[in-house]
Amino acid sequence: MEIDTSTRLIIAGLTFAIFAIFESLFPHRAAYTQKFKRWTANLGLFLVDLLLVGIPLGAVAFGFILFAQSQTWGFLHLYELPFWVKLIVGFICLDGLLYFQHRLSHKIPVLWRLHRVHHSDTEMDVTTANRVHPLESVWLTFLRVSLCVLLGIPLLVLIFYQISLNVISIFNHANIRFPEGIERAINKFLVTPAIHETHHSSHVKDFDTNFAFIFSFWDRFFGTYKAQSIKHSGEVILGIDQFRDTKEMNLVSLLTMPFR
């Protein structure tokens, strides 16, 4: 477990560093007015989430999945399937689960209170990917573990998915853009920063679109895909009006936001 956690952190750290450098050299949006304050709050929330939820609850969750595997619980254990089939099925199902969970988080008030911590960021860069409230992480962990036990998804598949999600999440929150041709080629399959920026728009017609995290086909198939915001890229207003004040840019405000 310790090896897995350290490996995931190293990969996430390297991904963060690469895109942080890239967005500082070739930013899509203008420089932030209070970048240090934002980064301190966002990364502080990440550390709290990691220490209170990620490591301890992750250990319990992974242990339970290993126990379920030893008991051959889950649908995939009913058949003699090669690992590559379990990898594909498990990966797609985990990503589909996250898509529907994301949609519910925008519709159910109590879930939105947790998720709005992420959406309240008035800028969008590599640190926004880490702006997740610990209670939302608890809810996400419960869902993923439940799906793994129900379907019999191997622990290794879950670990691979989480590493992939960490990398893609940092990528599609980065303050970067691709040339139009490259953008069109990538977003046919993956969620790009341009696609995800639309989702972070404060405009209601943008806000309830582009819920996917890794594969963009979820939005295309279920009718929630939107190619671009009603505003031109770079003019999109991000965040939530209720929490736009700069006094919200601190760790305490982020932790208490769901209860206000």
C-alpha positions as CSV (number, residue, x, y, z in Angstrom):
1,M,0.0,0.0,0.0
2,E,2.8,2.4,0.9
3,I,4.5,1.6,-2.4
4,D,1.3,2.3,-4.3
5,T,0.7,5.6,-2.6
6,S,4.2,6.8,-3.2
7,T,4.2,5.7,-6.8
8,R,0.9,7.6,-7.5
9,L,2.2,10.7,-5.8
10,I,5.5,10.6,-7.8
11,I,3.6,10.3,-11.1
12,A,1.1,13.0,-10.1
13,G,4.0,15.2,-9.0
14,L,5.9,14.8,-12.2
15,T,2.7,15.5,-14.3
16,F,1.9,18.5,-12.2
17,A,5.5,19.9,-12.7
18,I,5.5,19.3,-16.5
19,F,2.2,21.1,-17.1
20,A,2.9,23.8,-14.5
21,I,6.1,24.7,-16.5
22,F,4.2,24.4,-19.8
23,E,1.4,26.7,-18.7
24,S,3.8,29.2,-17.3
25,L,5.7,29.4,-20.6
26,F,2.6,29.3,-22.9
27,P,-0.4,30.4,-20.8
28,H,-3.8,30.5,-22.4
29,R,-5.1,33.1,-20.0
30,A,-3.4,36.2,-18.7
31,A,-1.3,35.9,-15.5
32,Y,-3.3,35.7,-12.3
33,T,-3.5,38.6,-9.9
34,Q,-3.3,36.4,-6.7
35,K,-1.6,33.2,-8.0
36,F,0.3,32.5,-4.8
37,K,-2.8,32.8,-2.6
38,R,-4.8,30.5,-4.9
39,W,-2.1,28.0,-5.1
40,T,-1.6,27.9,-1.4
41,A,-5.3,27.3,-0.8
42,N,-5.7,24.7,-3.5
43,L,-2.5,22.7,-2.6
44,G,-3.4,23.1,1.1
45,L,-6.7,21.4,0.4
46,F,-5.0,18.7,-1.5
47,L,-2.7,18.0,1.5
48,V,-5.6,17.9,3.9
49,D,-7.5,15.6,1.6
50,L,-4.5,13.3,1.2
51,L,-3.7,13.1,4.9
52,L,-7.3,12.7,6.1
53,V,-8.8,10.7,3.3
54,G,-6.4,9.6,0.6
55,I,-4.0,7.6,2.7
56,P,-6.0,6.2,5.6
57,L,-9.3,5.6,3.7
58,G,-7.4,4.5,0.6
59,A,-5.7,1.8,2.7
60,V,-9.0,0.6,4.1
61,A,-10.6,0.6,0.6
62,F,-7.8,-1.2,-1.1
63,G,-7.8,-3.8,1.7
64,F,-11.5,-4.4,1.3
65,I,-11.1,-4.8,-2.4
66,L,-8.3,-7.4,-1.9
67,F,-10.6,-9.3,0.5
68,A,-13.4,-9.2,-2.0
69,Q,-11.0,-10.6,-4.6
70,S,-10.0,-13.4,-2.3
71,Q,-13.7,-14.3,-1.9
72,T,-14.2,-14.1,-5.7
73,W,-17.0,-11.6,-5.3
74,G,-18.3,-9.8,-8.3
75,F,-19.6,-10.3,-11.8
76,L,-16.3,-10.7,-13.5
77,H,-15.4,-13.7,-11.3
78,L,-18.2,-15.7,-12.9
79,Y,-16.1,-16.1,-16.0
80,E,-12.6,-17.2,-16.8
81,L,-11.5,-13.9,-18.4
82,P,-7.9,-12.8,-19.3
83,F,-6.6,-9.8,-17.4
84,W,-6.7,-7.5,-20.4
85,V,-10.5,-8.0,-20.7
86,K,-10.9,-7.1,-17.0
87,L,-8.7,-4.1,-17.5
88,I,-10.7,-2.7,-20.4
89,V,-14.1,-3.5,-18.8
90,G,-13.0,-2.2,-15.4
91,F,-11.4,1.0,-16.7
92,I,-14.5,1.9,-18.9
93,C,-16.9,1.1,-16.0
94,L,-14.9,3.2,-13.5
95,D,-14.8,6.2,-16.0
96,G,-18.6,5.8,-16.7
97,L,-19.3,5.8,-12.9
98,L,-17.4,9.0,-12.5
99,Y,-19.3,10.6,-15.4
100,F,-22.7,9.8,-13.8
101,Q,-21.5,10.7,-10.3
102,H,-20.4,14.1,-11.8
103,R,-23.8,14.7,-13.3
104,L,-25.5,13.8,-10.0
105,S,-23.2,16.2,-8.2
106,H,-24.6,19.1,-10.2
107,K,-28.2,18.0,-9.6
108,I,-28.5,16.8,-6.0
109,P,-28.1,19.8,-3.5
110,V,-26.1,18.0,-0.8
111,L,-23.6,16.7,-3.4
112,W,-23.4,20.1,-5.1
113,R,-22.4,21.7,-1.8
114,L,-19.4,19.4,-1.8
115,H,-18.6,19.7,-5.5
116,R,-19.0,23.5,-5.6
117,V,-15.7,23.8,-3.8
118,H,-14.0,22.6,-7.0
119,H,-16.1,24.9,-9.2
120,S,-15.6,28.0,-7.1
121,D,-12.1,28.5,-8.4
122,T,-12.1,31.7,-10.4
123,E,-9.1,30.6,-12.4
124,M,-8.2,27.3,-14.0
125,D,-4.8,25.7,-13.9
126,V,-3.0,22.6,-12.7
127,T,-3.9,23.3,-9.0
128,T,-7.6,23.3,-9.8
129,A,-7.4,19.6,-10.4
130,N,-6.5,19.2,-6.7
131,R,-9.2,21.4,-5.4
132,V,-11.5,18.7,-4.0
133,H,-13.2,18.7,-0.6
134,P,-12.3,15.7,1.6
135,L,-16.0,14.8,2.1
136,E,-16.4,14.6,-1.7
137,S,-13.3,12.3,-1.8
138,V,-15.0,10.0,0.8
139,W,-18.1,9.8,-1.4
140,L,-16.1,9.1,-4.5
141,T,-14.1,6.4,-2.7
142,F,-17.3,4.7,-1.5
143,L,-18.7,4.6,-5.1
144,R,-15.5,3.2,-6.6
145,V,-15.1,0.5,-4.0
146,S,-18.7,-0.5,-4.3
147,L,-18.4,-0.8,-8.1
148,C,-15.1,-2.8,-7.8
149,V,-16.7,-5.2,-5.4
150,L,-20.0,-5.5,-7.4
151,L,-18.3,-6.2,-10.7
152,G,-15.2,-7.9,-9.4
153,I,-12.8,-5.3,-10.8
154,P,-9.2,-6.2,-9.8
155,L,-7.4,-3.8,-7.4
156,L,-4.6,-3.4,-10.0
157,V,-7.2,-2.0,-12.5
158,L,-8.5,0.5,-10.0
159,I,-4.9,1.6,-9.2
160,F,-4.2,2.0,-13.0
161,Y,-7.4,4.0,-13.4
162,Q,-6.7,6.3,-10.5
163,I,-3.2,7.0,-11.8
164,S,-4.6,7.7,-15.3
165,L,-7.3,10.0,-13.8
166,N,-4.7,12.0,-11.8
167,V,-2.7,12.6,-14.9
168,I,-5.6,13.5,-17.2
169,S,-7.2,15.7,-14.5
170,I,-4.1,17.8,-14.2
171,F,-3.8,17.9,-18.0
172,N,-7.4,19.0,-18.6
173,H,-7.3,21.7,-15.9
174,A,-4.1,23.2,-17.2
175,N,-4.0,26.7,-18.5
176,I,-2.9,25.7,-22.0
177,R,-4.4,25.3,-25.5
178,F,-3.6,23.3,-28.6
179,P,-3.7,24.4,-32.2
180,E,-7.2,23.8,-33.7
181,G,-6.3,20.8,-35.7
182,I,-4.5,19.0,-32.8
183,E,-7.4,20.0,-30.5
184,R,-10.0,18.4,-32.7
185,A,-7.9,15.2,-33.0
186,I,-7.4,14.8,-29.3
187,N,-10.9,15.8,-28.1
188,K,-12.5,13.1,-30.2
189,F,-11.3,10.7,-27.5
190,L,-10.0,12.6,-24.5
191,V,-11.2,15.5,-22.4
192,T,-9.0,18.5,-23.2
193,P,-8.5,21.8,-21.3
194,A,-10.7,23.6,-23.9
195,I,-13.5,21.1,-23.3
196,H,-13.2,21.3,-19.6
197,E,-13.0,25.1,-19.5
198,T,-16.5,25.2,-20.8
199,H,-17.7,23.0,-17.9
200,H,-16.1,25.4,-15.5
201,S,-17.8,28.4,-17.0
202,S,-20.2,30.3,-14.7
203,H,-22.8,30.5,-17.4
204,V,-25.7,28.1,-16.9
205,K,-25.7,27.0,-20.5
206,D,-22.1,25.9,-20.2
207,F,-22.1,24.7,-16.6
208,D,-24.3,21.6,-17.2
209,T,-22.2,20.2,-20.1
210,N,-18.9,18.3,-20.5
211,F,-19.1,16.1,-17.4
212,A,-16.6,13.5,-18.6
213,F,-13.1,13.3,-17.0
214,I,-11.1,11.0,-19.3
215,F,-13.0,9.8,-22.3
216,S,-15.1,12.5,-24.1
217,F,-17.4,9.9,-25.6
218,W,-19.6,9.9,-22.5
219,D,-20.7,13.4,-23.1
220,R,-21.2,12.8,-26.9
221,F,-23.2,9.7,-26.3
222,F,-25.5,11.1,-23.6
223,G,-26.0,14.5,-25.2
224,T,-24.0,16.6,-22.7
225,Y,-21.1,17.5,-25.0
226,K,-20.5,21.1,-25.9
227,A,-17.7,22.0,-28.3
228,Q,-17.1,25.5,-26.8
229,S,-18.5,28.0,-24.5
230,I,-21.1,30.7,-25.6
231,K,-18.2,33.0,-24.9
232,H,-15.0,32.9,-27.0
233,S,-12.2,31.0,-25.4
234,G,-10.2,33.2,-23.1
235,E,-13.3,35.3,-22.3
236,V,-15.1,32.6,-20.3
237,I,-15.9,33.7,-16.8
238,L,-15.0,30.9,-14.4
239,G,-16.1,30.2,-10.9
240,I,-19.3,30.7,-8.9
241,D,-20.6,34.3,-8.3
242,Q,-21.4,33.5,-4.6
243,F,-17.8,32.7,-3.9
244,R,-16.0,35.2,-6.1
245,D,-14.6,37.4,-3.3
246,T,-10.9,37.1,-2.8
247,K,-11.5,36.3,0.9
248,E,-12.6,32.8,-0.2
249,M,-9.0,32.1,-1.4
250,N,-7.9,30.3,1.8
251,L,-7.9,26.8,3.2
252,V,-10.4,27.4,5.9
253,S,-12.9,28.9,3.5
254,L,-12.6,25.9,1.2
255,L,-13.1,23.5,4.0
256,T,-16.2,25.3,5.4
257,M,-17.7,26.1,2.0
258,P,-20.1,23.1,1.9
259,F,-21.7,24.2,5.2
260,R,-22.3,27.9,4.2
